[in-house]
């Protein structure tokens, strides 16, 4: 679970798997406001690639077309394509002409345009549109496509998050479930269709731990590790609002929040084998307040900052005089 730069934004997610050949499978990318994350992702991949070789991305998967899942990929393609070989892109975005697009169409159209324009500039990269029931393999990684917006139709899809492509990854016997931002409509489909197959070792918390999949979904998944692509602040705020999060955590051995540092999970998964990297980014409380009008008590901000330093974060000039 790659630590997205959450200093100004509470959403966005990026997962990176390094395959047996050394190539990478990347899932989604951070928000526009995670300003330097295309550079940080490139640095992360570069450090794990032999010096005289290009970065090899065997596949880059996008769960859906929200800005906090595709924006930094566009920047990555613009800035680092000469140092990178991408074998294929995998996604199935819902059409802007969808029957239920009235609530979300215009707000998403701009990033759809930027995304597809970036692809037009790189015709050498194959694009593969995923459909439920498909399975594909990249080295030792098996990918099963479990659900997409096509399964939701003709039910209501005015919640754009229910256009997420849900995938199950299997690596050396370890199962990793990636629901993206799937909401209740997709959750009901998954629960009915795969009551036994959803059982996983690792699960990404749907919709960053906000309103997403149901408690019964997490009961069927029964994961040992829950990964939350969100900030500690939003996790704390949502914990009592969405009991599904507590339910998933109570079933698990451990959970990790993306803003607290990149976490590396050697596969096959064994409890206690995870490595937490030093925390690289911290909330700019003034910036967050200027953008979003969120405010926090001085005591809470100081608590978070002390925890950040305890995780190996570097002291920040902005907070040298306290809160």
Helices and strands as residue ranges (DSSP letters): E 15-18, E 24-27, H 37-46, E 55-61, H 67-80, G 81-83, E 84-86, E 88-91, G 101-103, H 105-120, E 126-129, E 135-138, E 141-147, H 149-152, G 160-163, E 166-171, E 174-178, H 184-193, E 202-204, G 206-209, H 215-221, E 225-228, H 232-239, H 243-251, E 254-257, G 258-260, E 263-264, E 275-276, H 285-292, H 298-310, G 317-319
